[in-house]
Structures are given as structure tokens and as C-alpha cells.
Amino acid sequence: MTKSKRIILYRNKCIGCGYCISISPDLWVISGSDGKITYKTTPFFEEETQIIEIEIMKYHEFEQSEKICPVKAIKII
């Protein structure tokens, strides 16, 4: 059984600075409709909050995104 973590992306807090994309371009994209980030596998997601299930082996990549976000829009739980 693969262990997993949850990521909460508070898109309503996102200011579109792109820091998370600069360190983890394989994880995030900027939405063309509102200029905020979204998880790369769901590029058209536009709700205020996005919950993402990740495998524990990808934890470090998401942790870097969480740390660099100036408005704390990314949270690992």
C-alpha cells in the first residue's frame, strides 16, 4: 500500500507570483483564466480551494512549494 499526503491549494490566496512554478515546474501551471496556480494534472481547475492527493515519494517537491509561497497558499496536511 502506497502512503499518501494531502495538499491543500488555497487558490483564493494565490497572488500568481510563480515562485512555486520556478522551483517545481512539473507540479504547477498558471491558469490562463485567472492567473493563479493550479496543479498541473488539473490545469482548468478554477475553484477557490483544491485538494490534491500525492504519493509520499513526491512529498519533498510539494514541501519546497509550500515553503516558498509568500502568501501560504499551499499547505501539506
DRENTORKOL-3810 file (N, C-alpha, C; in nm, 4 decimals):
REM DRENTORKOL-3810
@n.u->0.0837; n.v->-0.1190; n.w->0.0000; ca.u->0.0000; ca.v->0.0000; ca.w->0.0000; c.u->0.0885; c.v->0.1257; c.w->0.0000
@n.u->0.0624; n.v->0.2159; n.w->-0.0908; ca.u->0.1386; ca.v->0.3392; ca.w->-0.1019; c.u->0.0841; c.v->0.4430; c.w->-0.0043
@n.u->0.1739; n.v->0.5024; n.w->0.0714; ca.u->0.1321; ca.v->0.6073; ca.w->0.1635; c.u->0.1131; c.v->0.7360; c.w->0.0854
@n.u->0.0215; n.v->0.8189; n.w->0.1350; ca.u->-0.0052; ca.v->0.9441; ca.w->0.0654; c.u->-0.0213; c.v->1.0594; c.w->0.1640
@n.u->-0.0144; n.v->1.1784; n.w->0.1102; ca.u->-0.0365; ca.v->1.3025; ca.w->0.1839; c.u->-0.1375; c.v->1.3838; c.w->0.1054
@n.u->-0.1927; n.v->1.4818; n.w->0.1708; ca.u->-0.2839; ca.v->1.5741; ca.w->0.1043; c.u->-0.2213; c.v->1.7120; c.w->0.0980
@n.u->-0.2445; n.v->1.7737; n.w->-0.0145; ca.u->-0.2030; ca.v->1.9119; ca.w->-0.0345; c.u->-0.3304; c.v->1.9936; c.w->-0.0491
@n.u->-0.3367; n.v->2.1034; n.w->0.0221; ca.u->-0.4482; ca.v->2.1958; ca.w->0.0024; c.u->-0.3913; c.v->2.3193; c.w->-0.0660
@n.u->-0.4474; n.v->2.3508; n.w->-0.1797; ca.u->-0.4086; ca.v->2.4700; ca.w->-0.2544; c.u->-0.5208; c.v->2.5722; c.w->-0.2380
@n.u->-0.4908; n.v->2.6790; n.w->-0.1671; ca.u->-0.5873; ca.v->2.7871; ca.w->-0.1467; c.u->-0.5702; c.v->2.8863; c.w->-0.2606
@n.u->-0.6381; n.v->2.8598; n.w->-0.3697; ca.u->-0.6233; ca.v->2.9441; ca.w->-0.4885; c.u->-0.6693; c.v->3.0872; c.w->-0.4628
@n.u->-0.7622; n.v->3.1048; n.w->-0.3687; ca.u->-0.8098; ca.v->3.2395; ca.w->-0.3370; c.u->-0.7003; c.v->3.3242; c.w->-0.2712
@n.u->-0.5986; n.v->3.2607; n.w->-0.2126; ca.u->-0.4852; ca.v->3.3330; ca.w->-0.1538; c.u->-0.3746; c.v->3.3598; c.w->-0.2559
@n.u->-0.3706; n.v->3.2819; n.w->-0.3618; ca.u->-0.2622; ca.v->3.2899; ca.w->-0.4605; c.u->-0.2569; c.v->3.4288; c.w->-0.5248
@n.u->-0.1345; n.v->3.4825; n.w->-0.5353; ca.u->-0.1159; ca.v->3.6124; ca.w->-0.6000; c.u->-0.0509; c.v->3.5984; c.w->-0.7379
@n.u->-0.0281; n.v->3.4741; n.w->-0.7797; ca.u->0.0263; ca.v->3.4487; ca.w->-0.9132; c.u->0.1717; c.v->3.4875; c.w->-0.9314
@n.u->0.2497; n.v->3.4894; n.w->-0.8239; ca.u->0.3904; ca.v->3.5305; ca.w->-0.8334; c.u->0.4767; c.v->3.4281; c.w->-0.9072
@n.u->0.4362; n.v->3.3008; n.w->-0.9052; ca.u->0.5078; ca.v->3.1975; ca.w->-0.9795; c.u->0.6285; c.v->3.1378; c.w->-0.9106
@n.u->0.6529; n.v->3.1715; n.w->-0.7842; ca.u->0.7676; ca.v->3.1134; ca.w->-0.7129; c.u->0.7588; c.v->2.9615; c.w->-0.7093
@n.u->0.6400; n.v->2.9089; n.w->-0.6833; ca.u->0.6233; ca.v->2.7630; ca.w->-0.6754; c.u->0.6548; c.v->2.6974; c.w->-0.8096
@n.u->0.6177; n.v->2.7626; n.w->-0.9172; ca.u->0.6456; ca.v->2.7091; ca.w->-1.0503; c.u->0.7954; c.v->2.7140; c.w->-1.0795
@n.u->0.8629; n.v->2.8161; n.w->-1.0306; ca.u->1.0064; ca.v->2.8283; ca.w->-1.0575; c.u->1.0866; c.v->2.7150; c.w->-0.9945
@n.u->1.0404; n.v->2.6615; n.w->-0.8807; ca.u->1.1143; ca.v->2.5511; ca.w->-0.8186; c.u->1.0529; c.v->2.4145; c.w->-0.8467
@n.u->0.9266; n.v->2.4113; n.w->-0.8881; ca.u->0.8595; ca.v->2.2833; ca.w->-0.9163; c.u->0.7750; c.v->2.2932; c.w->-1.0429
@n.u->0.8376; n.v->2.3149; n.w->-1.1586; ca.u->0.7607; ca.v->2.3317; ca.w->-1.2820; c.u->0.6845; c.v->2.2068; c.w->-1.3257
@n.u->0.7207; n.v->2.0917; n.w->-1.2723; ca.u->0.6481; ca.v->1.9690; ca.w->-1.3057; c.u->0.5189; c.v->1.9546; c.w->-1.2267
@n.u->0.4976; n.v->2.0413; n.w->-1.1275; ca.u->0.3793; ca.v->2.0303; ca.w->-1.0419; c.u->0.2712; c.v->2.1330; c.w->-1.0723
@n.u->0.3102; n.v->2.2532; n.w->-1.1090; ca.u->0.2162; ca.v->2.3647; ca.w->-1.1158; c.u->0.2116; c.v->2.4306; c.w->-1.2529
@n.u->0.0964; n.v->2.4899; n.w->-1.2834; ca.u->0.0798; ca.v->2.5742; ca.w->-1.4022; c.u->-0.0017; c.v->2.6968; c.w->-1.3615
@n.u->0.0117; n.v->2.8020; n.w->-1.4395; ca.u->-0.0696; ca.v->2.9220; ca.w->-1.4183; c.u->-0.1953; c.v->2.9086; c.w->-1.5031
@n.u->-0.3088; n.v->2.9297; n.w->-1.4408; ca.u->-0.4357; ca.v->2.9256; ca.w->-1.5129; c.u->-0.4440; c.v->3.0465; c.w->-1.6055
@n.u->-0.4800; n.v->3.0226; n.w->-1.7292; ca.u->-0.4946; ca.v->3.1311; ca.w->-1.8252; c.u->-0.6144; c.v->3.2191; c.w->-1.7975
@n.u->-0.7103; n.v->3.1678; n.w->-1.7203; ca.u->-0.8316; ca.v->3.2450; ca.w->-1.6970; c.u->-0.8207; c.v->3.3440; c.w->-1.5815
@n.u->-0.7424; n.v->3.3077; n.w->-1.4763; ca.u->-0.7361; ca.v->3.3989; ca.w->-1.3624; c.u->-0.5945; c.v->3.4281; c.w->-1.3133
@n.u->-0.4923; n.v->3.3703; n.w->-1.3763; ca.u->-0.3542; ca.v->3.3995; ca.w->-1.3399; c.u->-0.3057; c.v->3.3385; c.w->-1.2101
@n.u->-0.3829; n.v->3.2440; n.w->-1.1566; ca.u->-0.3443; ca.v->3.1770; ca.w->-1.0324; c.u->-0.2949; c.v->3.0370; c.w->-1.0633
@n.u->-0.2188; n.v->2.9785; n.w->-0.9698; ca.u->-0.1665; ca.v->2.8449; ca.w->-0.9957; c.u->-0.2736; c.v->2.7387; c.w->-0.9781
@n.u->-0.2481; n.v->2.6270; n.w->-1.0415; ca.u->-0.3287; ca.v->2.5075; ca.w->-1.0240; c.u->-0.2356; c.v->2.3881; c.w->-1.0440
@n.u->-0.2778; n.v->2.2747; n.w->-0.9945; ca.u->-0.1982; ca.v->2.1532; ca.w->-1.0081; c.u->-0.1920; c.v->2.1156; c.w->-1.1556
@n.u->-0.0764; n.v->2.0773; n.w->-1.2033; ca.u->-0.0536; ca.v->2.0549; ca.w->-1.3467; c.u->-0.1473; c.v->1.9506; c.w->-1.4080
@n.u->-0.1892; n.v->1.8501; n.w->-1.3311; ca.u->-0.2775; ca.v->1.7475; ca.w->-1.3875; c.u->-0.4224; c.v->1.7950; c.w->-1.3985
@n.u->-0.4531; n.v->1.9104; n.w->-1.3397; ca.u->-0.5882; ca.v->1.9672; ca.w->-1.3485; c.u->-0.5788; c.v->2.1147; c.w->-1.3885
@n.u->-0.5291; n.v->2.1439; n.w->-1.5087; ca.u->-0.4986; ca.v->2.2820; ca.w->-1.5471; c.u->-0.6190; c.v->2.3757; c.w->-1.5584
@n.u->-0.7390; n.v->2.3217; n.w->-1.5659; ca.u->-0.8562; ca.v->2.4073; ca.w->-1.5807; c.u->-0.9357; c.v->2.4212; c.w->-1.4515
@n.u->-0.8772; n.v->2.3768; n.w->-1.3401; ca.u->-0.9429; ca.v->2.3874; ca.w->-1.2103; c.u->-0.9479; c.v->2.5343; c.w->-1.1700
@n.u->-1.0666; n.v->2.5837; n.w->-1.1342; ca.u->-1.0798; ca.v->2.7256; ca.w->-1.1021; c.u->-1.1526; c.v->2.7526; c.w->-0.9712
@n.u->-1.1785; n.v->2.6496; n.w->-0.8922; ca.u->-1.2427; ca.v->2.6717; ca.w->-0.7627; c.u->-1.1440; c.v->2.7402; c.w->-0.6686
@n.u->-1.1926; n.v->2.7932; n.w->-0.5558; ca.u->-1.1057; ca.v->2.8642; ca.w->-0.4622; c.u->-1.0092; c.v->2.7729; c.w->-0.3887
@n.u->-1.0513; n.v->2.6494; n.w->-0.3605; ca.u->-0.9680; ca.v->2.5550; ca.w->-0.2865; c.u->-0.9578; c.v->2.4249; c.w->-0.3642
@n.u->-0.8366; n.v->2.3741; n.w->-0.3758; ca.u->-0.8125; ca.v->2.2483; ca.w->-0.4462; c.u->-0.7419; c.v->2.1525; c.w->-0.3507
@n.u->-0.7941; n.v->2.0303; n.w->-0.3380; ca.u->-0.7320; ca.v->1.9285; ca.w->-0.2539; c.u->-0.6692; c.v->1.8244; c.w->-0.3449
@n.u->-0.5415; n.v->1.7963; n.w->-0.3207; ca.u->-0.4636; ca.v->1.7074; ca.w->-0.4065; c.u->-0.4073; c.v->1.5944; c.w->-0.3225
@n.u->-0.4276; n.v->1.4708; n.w->-0.3662; ca.u->-0.3673; ca.v->1.3544; ca.w->-0.3008; c.u->-0.2356; c.v->1.3253; c.w->-0.3713
@n.u->-0.1282; n.v->1.3126; n.w->-0.2936; ca.u->0.0020; ca.v->1.2834; ca.w->-0.3541; c.u->0.0649; c.v->1.1609; c.w->-0.2896
@n.u->0.1494; n.v->1.0945; n.w->-0.3641; ca.u->0.2268; ca.v->0.9839; ca.w->-0.3085; c.u->0.3362; c.v->1.0421; c.w->-0.2208
@n.u->0.3670; n.v->0.9722; n.w->-0.1144; ca.u->0.4658; ca.v->1.0203; ca.w->-0.0179; c.u->0.6015; c.v->1.0476; c.w->-0.0831
@n.u->0.6333; n.v->0.9761; n.w->-0.1906; ca.u->0.7632; ca.v->0.9967; ca.w->-0.2557; c.u->0.7738; c.v->1.1331; c.w->-0.3249
@n.u->0.6618; n.v->1.2007; n.w->-0.3489; ca.u->0.6640; ca.v->1.3342; ca.w->-0.4091; c.u->0.6574; c.v->1.4445; c.w->-0.3032
@n.u->0.6566; n.v->1.4045; n.w->-0.1782; ca.u->0.6409; ca.v->1.4987; ca.w->-0.0678; c.u->0.7419; c.v->1.6134; c.w->-0.0737
@n.u->0.8679; n.v->1.5816; n.w->-0.0970; ca.u->0.9730; ca.v->1.6839; ca.w->-0.0949; c.u->0.9467; c.v->1.7958; c.w->-0.1962
@n.u->0.9017; n.v->1.7597; n.w->-0.3151; ca.u->0.8732; ca.v->1.8607; ca.w->-0.4174; c.u->0.7648; c.v->1.9569; c.w->-0.3709
@n.u->0.6591; n.v->1.9016; n.w->-0.3125; ca.u->0.5494; ca.v->1.9851; ca.w->-0.2644; c.u->0.5920; c.v->2.0667; c.w->-0.1426
@n.u->0.6772; n.v->2.0083; n.w->-0.0593; ca.u->0.7260; ca.v->2.0791; ca.w->0.0585; c.u->0.8020; c.v->2.2053; c.w->0.0178
@n.u->0.8812; n.v->2.1971; n.w->-0.0872; ca.u->0.9540; ca.v->2.3145; ca.w->-0.1364; c.u->0.8570; c.v->2.4230; c.w->-0.1833
@n.u->0.7502; n.v->2.3821; n.w->-0.2499; ca.u->0.6490; ca.v->2.4783; ca.w->-0.2949; c.u->0.5806; c.v->2.5444; c.w->-0.1761
@n.u->0.5495; n.v->2.4645; n.w->-0.0766; ca.u->0.4840; ca.v->2.5177; ca.w->0.0437; c.u->0.5731; c.v->2.6222; c.w->0.1115
@n.u->0.7005; n.v->2.5921; n.w->0.1217; ca.u->0.7938; ca.v->2.6826; ca.w->0.1902; c.u->0.8157; c.v->2.8141; c.w->0.1156
@n.u->0.8163; n.v->2.8098; n.w->-0.0164; ca.u->0.8496; ca.v->2.9297; ca.w->-0.0938; c.u->0.7301; c.v->3.0233; c.w->-0.1154
@n.u->0.6103; n.v->2.9742; n.w->-0.0992; ca.u->0.4913; ca.v->3.0563; ca.w->-0.1252; c.u->0.4819; c.v->3.1713; c.w->-0.0237
@n.u->0.4862; n.v->3.2960; n.w->-0.0703; ca.u->0.4852; ca.v->3.4097; ca.w->0.0223; c.u->0.3511; c.v->3.4340; c.w->0.0913
@n.u->0.2436; n.v->3.3789; n.w->0.0366; ca.u->0.1110; ca.v->3.4008; ca.w->0.0966; c.u->0.0530; c.v->3.2737; c.w->0.1577
@n.u->0.1352; n.v->3.1696; n.w->0.1656; ca.u->0.0951; ca.v->3.0419; ca.w->0.2279; c.u->-0.0303; c.v->2.9830; c.w->0.1624
@n.u->-0.0322; n.v->2.9853; n.w->0.0293; ca.u->-0.1455; ca.v->2.9303; ca.w->-0.0449; c.u->-0.1374; c.v->2.7788; c.w->-0.0605
@n.u->-0.0227; n.v->2.7193; n.w->-0.0267; ca.u->-0.0021; ca.v->2.5746; ca.w->-0.0390; c.u->0.0216; c.v->2.5185; c.w->0.1003
@n.u->-0.0569; n.v->2.4181; n.w->0.1368; ca.u->-0.0436; ca.v->2.3584; ca.w->0.2700; c.u->-0.0437; c.v->2.2066; c.w->0.2590
@n.u->0.0516; n.v->2.1426; n.w->0.3257; ca.u->0.0586; ca.v->1.9966; ca.w->0.3310; c.u->-0.0048; c.v->1.9520; c.w->0.4617
@n.u->-0.0983; n.v->1.8574; n.w->0.4510; ca.u->-0.1597; ca.v->1.8040; ca.w->0.5740; c.u->-0.1407; c.v->1.6543; c.w->0.5811
END
